[in-house]
Amino acid sequence: MANTAQARKRARQADNQNAHNSGLRSELRTAIKKVIKAIKEGDKTAAQAVYQASVSTVDSIADKKIIHKNKAARHKSRLSAAIKAMA
């Protein structure tokens, strides 16, 4: 347990920031799952539309340093490749 006022405040701030970041990570996972679901349904134009919306989400979360920019690029690349591979 924190002993000083400063340490107590930092612990409070860490809890609040952790809750905020967790919400953003959840938003990221949801965006990725939406694209995967659209790909599995087989409609390429719908998948592309969902992908465009999710790219914005992924980029904004990477800009906030919730995930690394390379991880964001990897997700976008794999989703894009999966859409391009659709018949």
N, C-alpha and C positions, 0 to 999 in steps of 0.2 A: 504494500500500500504506500501511496505517496505521503511523504512526511512534511513537505513544505507547501505553502500556498501555490508557489510557482509550479511545482510538480503535480499538484492536484489539478490545476488549470490545464496543464499540458495533457494530463490523462483524459480530462473531459473533452478537450479539443480532438484528441486522437480518436476517441469513441465516436464523436460526431463525424469526423472525416471518414472513418472506416465505414460508417453507415451510408454516407453519401456515395463513396466509391463502390460499395457493394451494389447499390442500386444501379449505378452506371454499368458495372460489369454484367449485371442481369439483363440490362437493356441491350448490351452487345450480344449476349448469347441468344436472346430472343430474335434479334435482327438476323443473325446467322441461321437460326433454325427456320425462320420464315423463308429464306432463300432455298434452303435444302428441301423444304416441303414443296415449294413451287417447282423445283427441279424434278422431284419424284412424281408430281402430278403430270408432268410431261408437256406442259404448255410453255414453249420457249419464249414467246412474247411476254407472257405473264411473269415468267421467271426473270427476264431482263428488267422488267419494270420494278419488281420487288428488289432485285439486286441494286439498281440505281438508288433506291431509297435507303437500302442498308449500307451502301458505301459511305453515304453522308454520316450515318451514325458511327460507323467504325472509325472514320477519320476524326470525327470530333472527340471520340473517346481516346484515340491515340494522341491527339493534340493536348489533351488534359493529362497525359502521361499515366493514365489508368492502366493501359497496356503499352508495350513497346511498339514503336513505329514499324519495326520489321515484322512483328507478329501481326499487326494490322495489314501490312502488305501481303503477308503469306495467306491470311484468310481471304482477302480480296482476290488474289491470284488463283487460289484453288477453286473458289466459287465461280469465278469468271471462266476458268478452264472447264468446269463441269457444265456450265451453260453452253459453251461453244461445242462441247462434245455431244450435246443433245441432237437427236436426228431430226 
